[in-house]
Amino acid sequence: MNKILRFHEGRAVGIDKPRELSEFEENIERLQRSDLNFLDVYFIERLGNTGASRVANALLATRSPVTVLNLNGTEIGDKGMIDLSKSFENMSTLRWLDLRWNKIGKKGAEHLARSLVKDN
């Protein structure tokens, strides 16, 4: 059975209903304590690099078998992508990643590419 934490436009669907970014950040900590395998976060424009770093730290701290990670439209730039890339290096279960509509430049894309081609 898939365990899903889904946030759309700043509101969680089905699990919690955060109205502010701080509530999202509190909920992302649940990832560290769960066996979540589908993290769907999109169009939370204020997520940005700071939020991406929080997601990366949660992914590094958990043993969740995340297979799907959707972060489209979340204003992630190079700094956030570099942090996320570190968490991808050890995610052998990741099969689908959506980063559309972000602000990732060449430096962030290079880190992403290197993290995804390593043997997991």
C-alpha positions as CSV (number, residue, x, y, z in Angstrom):
1,M,0.0,0.0,0.0
2,N,1.4,3.4,-0.9
3,K,1.8,6.0,1.8
4,I,1.4,9.5,0.3
5,L,2.1,12.9,1.7
6,R,0.6,15.4,-0.8
7,F,0.7,19.2,-0.8
8,H,-0.8,21.2,-3.5
9,E,-0.6,25.0,-3.6
10,G,0.2,25.1,0.1
11,R,-2.5,22.8,1.2
12,A,-2.1,19.1,2.0
13,V,-4.7,16.8,0.6
14,G,-5.8,13.9,2.7
15,I,-3.4,14.0,5.6
16,D,-3.1,17.5,7.0
17,K,-4.2,20.9,5.7
18,P,-1.4,23.4,6.2
19,R,-2.2,27.0,5.2
20,E,1.3,28.4,5.7
21,L,4.8,27.3,4.8
22,S,5.7,26.8,8.5
23,E,2.9,24.2,8.7
24,F,4.3,22.5,5.7
25,E,7.8,22.5,7.4
26,E,6.3,20.9,10.5
27,N,4.6,18.2,8.4
28,I,7.8,17.4,6.4
29,E,9.3,16.2,9.7
30,R,6.7,13.4,9.6
31,L,8.7,12.1,6.6
32,Q,11.5,11.3,9.0
33,R,9.2,9.0,11.1
34,S,7.3,7.2,8.4
35,D,7.6,4.7,5.6
36,L,6.4,7.2,3.1
37,N,7.0,6.3,-0.5
38,F,5.3,9.2,-2.4
39,L,6.0,12.8,-1.7
40,D,4.0,15.2,-3.8
41,V,4.7,18.9,-3.3
42,Y,3.9,21.3,-6.0
43,F,3.2,24.9,-6.5
44,I,4.2,25.9,-3.0
45,E,6.0,28.9,-4.5
46,R,7.5,29.9,-1.1
47,L,9.2,26.6,-0.7
48,G,12.3,27.8,-2.5
49,N,15.8,26.8,-1.5
50,T,15.1,26.8,2.2
51,G,12.2,24.4,1.9
52,A,14.1,22.3,-0.5
53,S,16.9,22.0,2.0
54,R,14.4,21.0,4.7
55,V,13.0,18.3,2.3
56,A,16.6,17.1,1.6
57,N,17.4,16.9,5.3
58,A,14.3,14.9,6.0
59,L,15.1,12.5,3.1
60,L,18.6,12.1,4.4
61,A,17.3,11.4,7.9
62,T,14.7,8.8,7.0
63,R,14.7,5.3,5.7
64,S,11.5,5.9,3.8
65,P,11.4,4.1,0.5
66,V,10.5,7.2,-1.5
67,T,9.8,6.2,-5.1
68,V,8.0,9.3,-6.3
69,L,9.1,12.9,-5.6
70,N,7.2,15.8,-7.1
71,L,8.6,19.2,-6.5
72,N,7.3,21.1,-9.5
73,G,6.6,24.8,-9.3
74,T,8.2,25.3,-5.9
75,E,10.8,28.0,-6.7
76,I,13.8,25.8,-6.1
77,G,17.1,27.3,-7.4
78,D,20.7,26.0,-7.5
79,K,21.2,26.0,-3.7
80,G,18.1,23.9,-3.1
81,M,19.0,21.6,-5.9
82,I,22.5,21.1,-4.6
83,D,21.1,20.1,-1.2
84,L,18.5,17.8,-2.7
85,S,21.1,16.2,-4.9
86,K,23.0,15.1,-1.7
87,S,19.9,13.2,-0.6
88,F,19.4,11.6,-4.0
89,E,22.8,9.9,-3.9
90,N,21.5,7.4,-1.4
91,M,18.0,7.0,-2.6
92,S,18.0,3.7,-4.5
93,T,14.2,3.6,-4.5
94,L,13.6,6.9,-6.3
95,R,12.0,6.2,-9.7
96,W,10.2,9.4,-10.6
97,L,11.3,12.9,-10.0
98,D,9.4,16.0,-11.2
99,L,11.3,19.4,-11.0
100,R,9.4,21.3,-13.7
101,W,8.8,25.1,-13.3
102,N,11.6,25.7,-10.9
103,K,14.6,28.1,-11.1
104,I,17.4,25.5,-11.3
105,G,20.4,26.7,-13.2
106,K,23.4,25.0,-14.7
107,K,25.2,24.5,-11.3
108,G,22.1,22.8,-9.8
109,A,21.5,20.7,-12.9
110,E,25.1,19.5,-12.8
111,H,24.8,18.4,-9.2
112,L,21.5,16.7,-10.0
113,A,23.0,14.8,-12.9
114,R,26.0,13.6,-10.9
115,S,23.8,12.4,-8.0
116,L,21.5,10.4,-10.3
117,V,24.1,8.6,-12.2
118,K,25.9,7.1,-9.1
119,D,25.4,3.5,-8.4
120,N,22.7,3.2,-5.8
